[in-house]
């Protein structure tokens, strides 16, 4: 397995794109709309626009702590020239600690809509999502994936692995959102919201390696003293995209996201075009609390799970074994550990949980245009077969107005290497990244991130003021004409 293949595999891009779709740049804005809905649905209540038509958005993100691209690799310039990057620029972080991880998420959000009244708002969306996670991967397993079993420094050493988990989940999502004002007085303003989703399951895979005790005496031999593991998949039957379509329905499920926001000294003039004036800031601070992606998918079509419970084997010829797709791989593993091609089979269905997490968002308004946001995300796995969301802390200073917005998020994932991003909104277009280092090439890059979107907002008008302005213009023109007569 060459280095580029491993990088794609370990950072979870071999089947889908891959971090979570927070988009720290635009998600906290008073004009966020659909960009902030997935983080906290209460954010669409009391917004300064009448409605939003969301045409399309996309987020593609990967992050790991093992494979990385060295600084000064000139990824962008060489890409434009059609040149490849030297293999030496892509390498691994071969350290015993911390345990290795990889996270990824990708989504396409299709046409969506938000309607806002003074006390309530509603919206809907349709999107396609893919999420991938791998956690607690020991350094020796990661190294064998990269180098193969002929990596001499690890031979004749007894290794153990515990609680290693990996999962892939891909689905279509149809959601409806509601949000409203729950409390309002002179000092505090509270909103609440919820999004309910129907999930159309496409592809899925999970692997739980509870325990493994093994040694590689030589290139051609793998000795497993004890293994407790299970895995399952609902993918095109031969694992190569042929046969069954990767877009076929294999399962279904439901999910929801809910949250609340509390504003201190919310200024209604900021949200009312008939009263707003220069210098009106929207609030002193805004505190949000939300629970994200509570739900599951149950896969029943073309689905199989497999178990290996305290088994051992001497696997001669491991270095030349050909794994030609999922069906063949399932049979090879079963035959090697059980002596029977079908003995490892367990169930015909499996339940997969979404990347559930709890989040807190704290937003401070310094002026009408300048803000700073502090947000935290803590994963809350609902079951063993779960996509794990990356734990995150993000500080995002931003400048925002109706037409233009610039944000500079500084995010910290899994207490591993802070990431600096940049996002920009002009009119209906938004583009940004939560990790700008791969684009600039100034530092080592352990992932990549890019998002964009197109949304059109219709801002609330003040018909009385507009009529008065028109009348004043007419009077002024009439007065000018009269003065010349």
CORMOCOR-V372855 format. One record per helix or strand of 3 or more residues. SS is the DSSP state (alpha for helix, beta for strand). FROM is the first residue (numbers start at 1). TO is the last residue. Records with the same first field share a line. If there is no record, write none. Layout:
BEGIN
SS = FROM-TO  FROM-TO
END
This chain:
BEGIN
alpha = 3-10  34-37  41-44  75-81  87-89  139-147  152-154  268-271  318-320  326-338  437-440  463-484
beta = 49-64  67-69  90-92  100-109  112-116  120-137  159-184  188-218  221-234  251-264  285-299  304-316  350-353  357-365  370-379  392-400  404-413  416-420  422-426  429-433  447-459
END
